[in-house]
Amino acid sequence: MTRARNKSGTSKFILILGSLAAIAVIGGVLYQAQSNSDKELEYRIIPDQVTEAVIEKPDVPEAFIPAPAPEPTPVTESVAPTAPKLPSLDDSDEFVRERLLLIKHRADLETWLNTDDLIRRSASYFDGLARGVILSKILPLTAPEGSFTTHRDGDIIWLNAGNYERYNSTIAVLTSLDMKSMAQLFHFIRPLLESAFAEMGYRPRQMDGIILQGIDNILDTPIIVERIELTRESVTYKFADPDLEALLPLQKQLLRTGPENTQRIQQQAMALRAALLNP
């Protein structure tokens, strides 16, 4: 099967896109149950099933996301305004939600943020992205429209390209977010994120490595421009190409959004990575 791979440089999280997008979201699309026949391929930009218990946690990467240089203090007699004090992790939801909604966004983002423990959920979500899974029940996004479909050509089962359009609404929300603004928000609320990652046993450098690893997993997803052949065992569908079936669950889920949508998510991931590493 022919495939074009995006060779973007990577170094190692919101729908994700997530994605500091994962803080907002980058990146878990479902509360709706699917029929058994759709169970294997019926993915949202974030899948139906929680897979954290399936993938063994690898060695935690370490990295360094540099903080922006402090702005020079103006020479003036007036008192410069001070940045608002961060709340405690337990009381941070409204504080973070308000600042996320100041960033240009589509209306669905407000629904995505209508949950509690946003920082802790974001930390868990990025931990999943670094391990190659999307934890849909941690940060559920918008469900895809319509039903999953395939078609047959003799004994061959093909994934219908019409399925790709089902993810357009979710992709539109993720791509509406300005990644420079998301990176600025990351640096601002970093102490809250470090506290949430510390609760999971991670050090700050490990947190940085996890976020960048999650971004790299997105960037390493191949762009498939040809029709995708499937196989079916029992009630589940799988990719017929063993190389595709061997991809990380996160990457297989991105493939199911189609090549154009995958490229859009990767462009956001590249923009986020650049904004984080070049404040």
Buried (B, 14 or more C-beta within 10 A) or exposed (E): BEBEEBEBEBBBBBBBBBBBBBBBBBBBBBEEEBEEBBBBBBBBBBBBBBBBEEBEEEEBBBBEBEEEEEEEEEEEEEEEEEEEEBBEBEEBBEBBBEBBEEBEBBEBBEEBBEEEBBBBBBBBBBBBBBBBBBBBBBBBBBBBEEEBEBEEEEEEBBBEEEBBBBBBBBBBBBBBBBBBBBBBBBBBBBEBBBBBBBEBEBEBBBBBBBBBBBBBBBBBBBBBEEEBBBEBEEEBBBBBBEEBEEBBBBBBBBBBBBBEBBBBBBBBBBBBBEBBBEB
